[in-house]
Amino acid sequence: MAARSIGTPARTAAVKLAAGAVALGCLALSGCAAARSDAPGTDGATRAPQPVKSRDEAMDRVTRLLEHLRDAAVGQGGPVSQTLGYYRCDGPDIAGPTEPYVLNSATSLDVPADGRVEIVRRLRDTLRGEGLLISGYKEATATASPGANGPAAGTVPGASFRAASTGGPPGDHYLVAVEEKPDKGIMLMVSTACLTPPDALRVPPLVPPTTGTP
């Protein structure tokens, strides 16, 4: 698997993806305010426990989901190259190693322009058939007067939709975004629910007080 964590070189390019995935997560998982925690493993708004999942477990799951999406889209199996980042549940900042986090991951498909809409439709139908809730589906539409800095030749890109899983344990819930990009083929994005790493729940051992010298 070729994967890289979002760091300084990729941060600028990835921030829109991260913000979009976090916003998507907020919308489908009852809002970022409800995801904030004032104690490890608890929801600050409802006091409900957050699902516990290690970063490695979360990455393994989103990787398998991206591989499934790519296979459904273009029939290509094997390891997937992805860009990923672990973000705080209440916004686009990077999460610390023991903080609750949302894992956002993405990969792109190099697809000829004339076949992209068909693939986006195929993914929409596949995910709907798997029980995900589909929202925001759209395709490119003609515009009367495109702006000087807007998309070329009177079209608004592109085919896209969002999908949310709601079945199974809360820690297995995930969000999918599929977007046609004018110069980049099709972008596939997966975002987990807000998860608590196991290390956040470990209480440090008590250190016995030192006694003074009589």
C-alpha positions as CSV (number, residue, x, y, z in Angstrom):
1,M,0.0,0.0,0.0
2,A,1.4,3.4,-1.0
3,A,0.1,5.8,1.6
4,R,1.4,9.1,2.9
5,S,0.4,11.2,5.9
6,I,-0.6,14.8,5.2
7,G,2.3,17.0,6.3
8,T,3.7,20.4,5.5
9,P,4.3,19.8,1.8
10,A,0.9,18.4,1.1
11,R,-1.0,20.4,3.7
12,T,-2.0,23.3,1.4
13,A,-3.3,20.9,-1.3
14,A,-5.2,18.7,1.2
15,V,-6.8,21.4,3.4
16,K,-9.8,21.7,1.1
17,L,-10.3,18.0,1.1
18,A,-9.9,17.9,4.9
19,A,-12.3,20.7,5.5
20,G,-14.8,19.2,3.1
21,A,-14.6,15.8,4.7
22,V,-14.9,17.3,8.2
23,A,-17.9,19.4,7.1
24,L,-19.4,16.3,5.5
25,G,-18.8,14.4,8.8
26,C,-20.4,17.2,10.8
27,L,-23.5,17.1,8.6
28,A,-24.0,13.4,8.6
29,L,-22.9,12.6,12.1
30,S,-25.0,15.1,14.0
31,G,-22.7,18.1,13.9
32,C,-19.1,19.0,15.0
33,A,-20.4,20.5,18.3
34,A,-21.7,17.0,19.3
35,A,-18.3,15.5,18.4
36,R,-16.3,17.6,20.7
37,S,-15.1,15.9,23.8
38,D,-14.2,17.4,27.2
39,A,-12.9,14.0,28.4
40,P,-11.2,11.2,26.6
41,G,-13.7,8.8,25.0
42,T,-16.8,10.9,25.8
43,D,-19.0,13.2,23.7
44,G,-18.9,16.6,25.4
45,A,-22.5,17.4,24.3
46,T,-24.2,14.1,25.1
47,R,-21.8,12.5,27.5
48,A,-22.1,9.4,25.3
49,P,-18.9,7.3,24.8
50,Q,-17.1,7.8,21.5
51,P,-16.3,4.7,19.5
52,V,-12.8,3.4,20.3
53,K,-10.5,2.5,17.4
54,S,-6.8,2.7,16.9
55,R,-5.3,4.7,14.0
56,D,-4.0,1.6,12.4
57,E,-7.5,-0.1,12.6
58,A,-9.1,3.1,11.1
59,M,-6.5,3.3,8.3
60,D,-7.0,-0.4,7.4
61,R,-10.7,0.1,7.2
62,V,-10.6,3.2,5.0
63,T,-8.0,1.6,2.8
64,R,-10.3,-1.4,2.2
65,L,-13.2,1.0,1.5
66,L,-11.2,2.9,-1.1
67,E,-10.1,-0.3,-2.7
68,H,-13.7,-1.4,-2.9
69,L,-14.8,1.9,-4.4
70,R,-12.0,1.8,-7.0
71,D,-12.9,-1.8,-7.9
72,A,-16.6,-0.9,-8.2
73,A,-15.7,2.1,-10.4
74,V,-13.1,0.7,-12.8
75,G,-12.6,-3.0,-11.9
76,Q,-9.1,-2.4,-10.6
77,G,-8.0,-4.4,-7.6
78,G,-4.8,-4.4,-5.5
79,P,-3.2,-1.8,-3.2
80,V,-4.5,1.8,-3.5
81,S,-2.4,5.0,-3.4
82,Q,-4.0,7.4,-1.0
83,T,-3.5,10.7,0.8
84,L,-4.6,10.7,4.4
85,G,-4.7,12.7,7.5
86,Y,-5.9,12.4,11.1
87,Y,-7.9,15.5,12.1
88,R,-9.6,16.7,15.2
89,C,-13.3,16.0,15.4
90,D,-14.2,19.7,15.8
91,G,-12.4,21.1,12.8
92,P,-9.6,20.8,10.3
93,D,-6.6,20.9,12.7
94,I,-4.3,17.9,12.9
95,A,-5.2,15.6,15.9
96,G,-2.6,14.7,18.5
97,P,-1.7,11.0,18.9
98,T,-4.0,10.6,21.9
99,E,-6.8,12.9,20.8
100,P,-10.2,11.8,19.3
101,Y,-9.8,12.0,15.6
102,V,-11.5,11.8,12.2
103,L,-9.5,10.0,9.5
104,N,-9.9,11.5,6.1
105,S,-8.4,9.6,3.1
106,A,-8.6,10.1,-0.6
107,T,-7.5,8.6,-3.9
108,S,-8.0,9.7,-7.5
109,L,-9.0,7.7,-10.6
110,D,-7.4,8.6,-14.0
111,V,-10.5,8.3,-16.1
112,P,-11.1,9.8,-19.6
113,A,-13.5,12.8,-19.5
114,D,-16.2,11.1,-21.6
115,G,-16.5,8.2,-19.1
116,R,-16.5,10.0,-15.8
117,V,-20.2,10.7,-15.4
118,E,-21.0,7.0,-16.1
119,I,-18.6,5.9,-13.4
120,V,-20.0,8.4,-10.9
121,R,-23.4,7.1,-11.6
122,R,-22.2,3.5,-11.2
123,L,-20.7,4.3,-7.8
124,R,-23.8,6.1,-6.7
125,D,-26.0,3.0,-7.6
126,T,-23.5,0.6,-6.0
127,L,-23.4,2.4,-2.7
128,R,-27.2,2.9,-2.7
129,G,-27.5,-0.9,-3.3
130,E,-25.2,-1.4,-0.2
131,G,-27.6,0.6,1.9
132,L,-25.7,3.9,2.1
133,L,-27.7,7.1,2.2
134,I,-27.0,9.1,-1.0
135,S,-27.3,12.9,-1.0
136,G,-26.3,15.9,-3.2
137,Y,-26.1,14.1,-6.5
138,K,-25.4,16.4,-9.4
139,E,-23.9,16.4,-12.9
140,A,-22.3,19.1,-14.9
141,T,-24.7,21.8,-16.2
142,A,-24.4,24.4,-18.9
143,T,-24.0,28.1,-17.9
144,A,-25.0,31.1,-19.9
145,S,-21.9,33.2,-19.0
146,P,-19.1,31.6,-17.1
147,G,-16.9,33.9,-15.0
148,A,-13.4,34.8,-16.0
149,N,-11.9,32.6,-13.4
150,G,-14.6,29.9,-13.5
151,P,-14.7,26.6,-15.4
152,A,-14.0,26.6,-19.1
153,A,-16.5,26.8,-21.9
154,G,-19.7,27.3,-20.1
155,T,-19.9,24.2,-17.9
156,V,-20.0,23.7,-14.2
157,P,-18.0,20.6,-13.1
158,G,-18.9,18.1,-12.4
159,A,-20.7,14.9,-11.4
160,S,-20.6,14.3,-7.6
161,F,-22.4,13.0,-4.6
162,R,-22.1,12.2,-0.9
163,A,-23.0,8.9,0.8
164,A,-23.2,8.0,4.5
165,S,-23.3,4.5,6.1
166,T,-25.5,4.2,9.1
167,G,-25.6,0.4,9.8
168,G,-23.5,-1.5,12.2
169,P,-21.5,-0.3,15.2
170,P,-21.0,3.5,15.3
171,G,-17.2,3.0,15.1
172,D,-17.7,1.5,11.6
173,H,-19.8,4.4,10.2
174,Y,-18.2,6.2,7.4
175,L,-18.8,8.9,4.8
176,V,-18.0,8.8,1.1
177,A,-17.5,11.8,-1.3
178,V,-17.2,11.2,-5.0
179,E,-16.3,14.2,-7.2
180,E,-15.4,14.6,-10.8
181,K,-12.4,16.9,-11.2
182,P,-11.9,18.6,-14.6
183,D,-8.1,17.9,-14.7
184,K,-7.8,15.1,-12.2
185,G,-10.3,12.4,-13.2
186,I,-12.5,11.3,-10.3
187,M,-11.7,11.9,-6.6
188,L,-12.8,9.2,-4.1
189,M,-12.8,10.3,-0.4
190,V,-13.7,8.4,2.7
191,S,-14.1,9.9,6.2
192,T,-14.5,7.9,9.4
193,A,-16.7,8.8,12.4
194,C,-15.1,10.6,15.3
195,L,-13.0,7.9,17.0
196,T,-11.1,7.7,20.2
197,P,-7.7,6.0,20.2
198,P,-7.2,3.4,22.9
199,D,-4.2,5.3,24.3
200,A,-6.6,8.2,25.3
201,L,-8.4,5.9,27.7
202,R,-5.3,4.7,29.6
203,V,-4.9,6.3,33.0
204,P,-1.3,7.0,33.9
205,P,-0.1,5.1,36.9
206,L,-0.2,7.0,40.2
207,V,3.2,8.1,41.4
208,P,3.5,7.8,45.2
209,P,4.5,11.0,46.9
210,T,8.0,11.3,48.0
211,T,8.7,11.5,51.7
212,G,10.9,14.1,53.1
213,T,14.0,13.4,55.0
214,P,13.4,13.4,58.8
